[in-house]
Amino acid sequence: MTATPASKSARLSLRHGTPSWVPPVALALVLLVMWAATAALADSAVYPGPVEALDSLRADIGSSRLQQSVLDTARVLLLSYGAAIAIGSVAGMLLGLSAFWSSATLPVVYALNSIPKIVLYPIFLLFLGIGDFSRGSFAFVSGVLPMFLIMVEATASVSRLHLKMAASLNMSRISLMRRIIVPSVLPSFAAGMRLCFGLTLIGLLLAEMFSSSTGLGYELLRNLSLARVENIMGQVVLIGVLALVPTLALQQLEVRIRNRYEVTT
C-alpha cells in the first residue's frame, strides 16, 4: 500500500521535530491576518474584520440560547458520526471481501454519493419529520457513504498473497478479519474517519439551517435573516474552531496508525 502525500508530509513533519498540528494552525493564523488586512482595506459595514466578529461572538457565547445550540449540534453530531463510522466501516469491509458484490454494488453507491445530498433532504423530512431524528439521519447519510466506499476499496486492495495464505491455512472468517483484513485497512480507516467527520458536520449544519429550531446551522440562518453580519462571521469562526480541534486530533491518530501499520513502496 502506497502512502498518500498527506501522510508522507505528516511523517516528515514529525521526523523533523515539528508536530503535525503546527502547519494547519499556522495556516489558520495566516488566514486570520489576511482577513484582518482585507477588512481594513475594504472598510465596509458589510465586511467586518476579525475583531468585530470575535466581539459579537463573545457577546453571543454568553447567551443560553447559543450555548444550547452548541450542545444540541455536538450531541447530534456525535451520534450520527459514530453511527456513520461503525456502519460504514463494517459494511464496507464485509462487502469488500466479495469481488462479485463489490463490482455489483459500487457503481450504484458511487452514483448515490455523487448526488448533492441537500436535494434529498425533503425526502428525509417527508418520512422522518422535523426534529433530531431527521437531521441526525441526514448527517449520518452524508458521512456513511464516503466511509463505506473508502473501506470497500481498502478491503478489496488487501494483498491477494495474504488471502491465499489464509485460505491455505484454513483460517476462519473471524481470524481472517482480525489478523489480516483489519490491520491492512486501518490506515484507510483512519483517513476515512477524518474525512467522514467533516462531511457529517456539513450535513448536520445544512439540516439545521433548513428544518430546526436549534443548533449552529439554525443560528447562522437566524442571523442571516436579521442581517447581523458580525454575528454570522463570529459563528463561522466558532464552527471553524469546533471543527478544527477534532480534525487535528483525528489527524494525529491517522499519523500514528499509518506509521505503525502502513507498508510503503
N, C-alpha and C positions, 0 to 999 in steps of 0.2 A: 504494500500500500504506500503510495507516494504522499509525502507531506504537502499540505497546502502552503501557499506563500505566507498566509497569515500566521500559521503555526510556526513556520521557519523564522519569521521575523520576531515572533514572541520568544522563541528559544534563543535567538541571537541577543535579544534584549536581556534575558535572564543571564546569559553567558557572560555578558559584559557588565554585569552588576546592576543593571537598570531594571527595576520591577516593571512588569508588563502593563501595569495600570498607569504608569507615568505618561507615555505618549498620548493616550486619549484624554487624560486630564489636561495636559499641556495644550492639546488642540482645542479643548473646550475654553480654556483661558484666552487663547488667541482669538477665537470666535467672539468671545465676550468683549475683547478690546476692539475688534473690528466693528462690532455692534455699536459700542460707545462712540467710536470715531464717525461712523456714518450717520448716527443720530444727531451728533453735534453739527455735522456739515449740513444735514437736511434742515435742521431747526424747524421741525414741523410738529404741530399738535397731534397729528395722527400717527406719528412715528416716535414713540417715546424711547428714551435711552434706558440702559440697564438700571440706572439709579432710580428713575421714576417707576420702572417695573418692579424693582425689589421693594420700594417703599409701599406700593399698592399691595404686593404680596404679603409684606409684614403686617399690614393692616387687616388683610383678609384672613391670614392664618390664625389670627386670634379669635375669629368668629366660630361659634359651634357648628354653623352650617357647613363651612368648608372642611372643618375637622371631620365631621360625619361623612362628608362626601369622599374624603381621602380614605377613611376607614372602609366605606362601602366598596369603593373601587379596589382596594387592596384585598378585601375578603373575596369578592367575586373573581378577581384575577388569580388569586392563589388556588382556588378550587378548580377553575377552568384550565389553568396552566398545568396543574398536577394531573388532571384527567387527560389532557392532550398528550403529555409526556408518557404517561403509563400506557394508555390505549394505543397511541401511535407507534410507540417503540415495540410493544409486544406483538401487535398485529403485523407490523412491518417485518419483524424477524420471522414470524411464522410463515408469512406469505413468501418471503424471500427464499425460503428453503425449497420451494416448489417452482421449478422453471416454467412449468405449464401455466400455473395460476398467476405467476408474476407477469408473463407475457400477455395473458388474457385480461388482467386487471389494471395494469399500469397505464395503458393508454386512456382508459376511462377516468382514472383518478387524476392523471395529468390534465385531462380536459376540464374536469371539475375544478381543479386548482387554478386553472388559467382564467376562470370566470371571476370578475370582480365580486368579492363577497357581499359588498353592500347591496347589490341588486337582488340578492337572495334574502335580505333581511325582512321584507314584507311577508315572506313565507313563514319565517320564524314567528312573527307577530300574529299571523293568522292562526297558527296551530298551537303556539305556546302562550300567547297573550303578552301583556305588558308586565314586566317585573324582572326579578333577579334571574329567573329560570331562562327567559328568552335571551337576555343579554349575556348571561353566562354561557348558554348554548352556542350563541353566535361567536363569542370569543373562543370557545373550545374548537369549533369548526375551523376558525381562522388559523389555529395553531396545529391541529391534529393532522391535517392533510400534508403539510410540508414535513412534519416529523415522520409520518408514515412513509412518505416517498424516500426520505433520506435513509431510513432503516431498511427498506426493501432493497435499495441499491447497495447499501453496505453489506447486507447479508448475502446478496447474490454475488458479490465480488470476493467472498471468502475463498481462500486458496482451495482449488479443486484437489490438490495433492493431500491437503489435510483431511478433507472429507473422505477421500478414498482410503486413507489410512484408518480413519474412524470406522468406515464400513468393513474393512478387513479385520478389525479387532472386535466386530460385532458390538460396537459401543451403543448403548441405549440412547434414546432421543434426549433424555434429561442430561446424561453425561456429555452428549454432543453439544448441547446448548451451553452447558456450564464450562466445559473445558476448551471448546474451540470457537463456537459462534460468538458468545458474549465477549470474550477477550478480543476477538478480531474486530468487532463492531463498536467497541467502547469509544475509540476516538471520534467516529462519526456520530455516535450517540451524544457525546459531549458538545460537538458542534451543533447538532440538532437542538439540544436544549437551549443554547444561546439564541439561535435563530427563532425557535418557537416562542420564546419569551416575548420578543419584540412584536411578532405577528399577533400573538394573543392579546397583548396590551392594545395594539392598534384596533383590533376587532372589538374589544370591550369599550374603548373610548368612542368609537363610531356608534355602537349600540346605545350608549348612554346619551349621545347627542340626539338620537332620533326618538327614543322612547323611554325616557327615565326621568324621575323627579329627584334624583340624587346622583352622586358620582362626579368625577372630574370632567367627564365629557359634557354632562349637563351644565356644570358651572361655566365651562367655556361657551356653550351656546347661550346661556343666560346673559353673560357679559357681552356677547356679541349683539344680542337683541337690545341691550341697553347702551351700546356704543361706548363701552368702557374699555378703551384700548389699553390703558396701563394695566388694568386688571387681567386682560387677556394675555398680554406679554408676560406678566408676572406668573400666571398659572402655567403658561408654556414652559417657563423656567422651572417651576415646581415639577411638572411632569418629566422634564428632561432629567432633573436630578434624581427623581424617584426611579426612572428607567435606567440611568447610568450606573447607579450603585449595584443593583442585581446583575447588570450586564458585565461589569468589571469582575464581580465575584464568579460568574459563570465562565468568564474568560480565563481567570486564574485556574479554575477547575479543569477547563479544557486543556490548558498548557500542561498541567500535571499529568492528566490522563494520557495525552499524546506522548509526553516524554517517557512514560512507563510502558505503554502498550504499542505505540505505532512503530512499524518497521519501515524504515526509509530505504529508498532505492537510489 
